[in-house]
């Protein structure tokens, strides 16, 4: 399901945004 764990965006902002989306998705799924 989560496929952005190994992803490394160019900008830290994007990284944080992706992390937030991941956490939100996880909390929504569980």
C-alpha positions in Angstrom: 0.0 0.0 0.0 2.6 2.5 1.1 5.1 2.8 -1.7 6.8 6.2 -0.8 8.8 4.9 2.1 12.0 4.6 -0.1 11.2 7.7 -2.1 13.4 10.7 -1.7 11.9 13.9 -3.1 14.2 16.7 -4.3 12.9 19.2 -1.7 12.5 18.7 2.0 9.1 20.3 1.8 7.9 17.7 -0.6 9.4 15.0 1.6 7.5 16.3 4.7 4.3 16.7 2.6 4.6 13.1 1.4 5.3 11.9 5.0 2.2 13.7 6.2 0.1 12.1 3.4 1.5 8.7 4.3 0.7 9.1 8.0 -2.8 10.4 7.2 -3.4 7.4 4.8 -2.1 5.0 7.4 -4.4 6.5 10.1 -7.3 6.5 7.7 -6.7 2.8 6.7 -6.3 1.7 10.3 
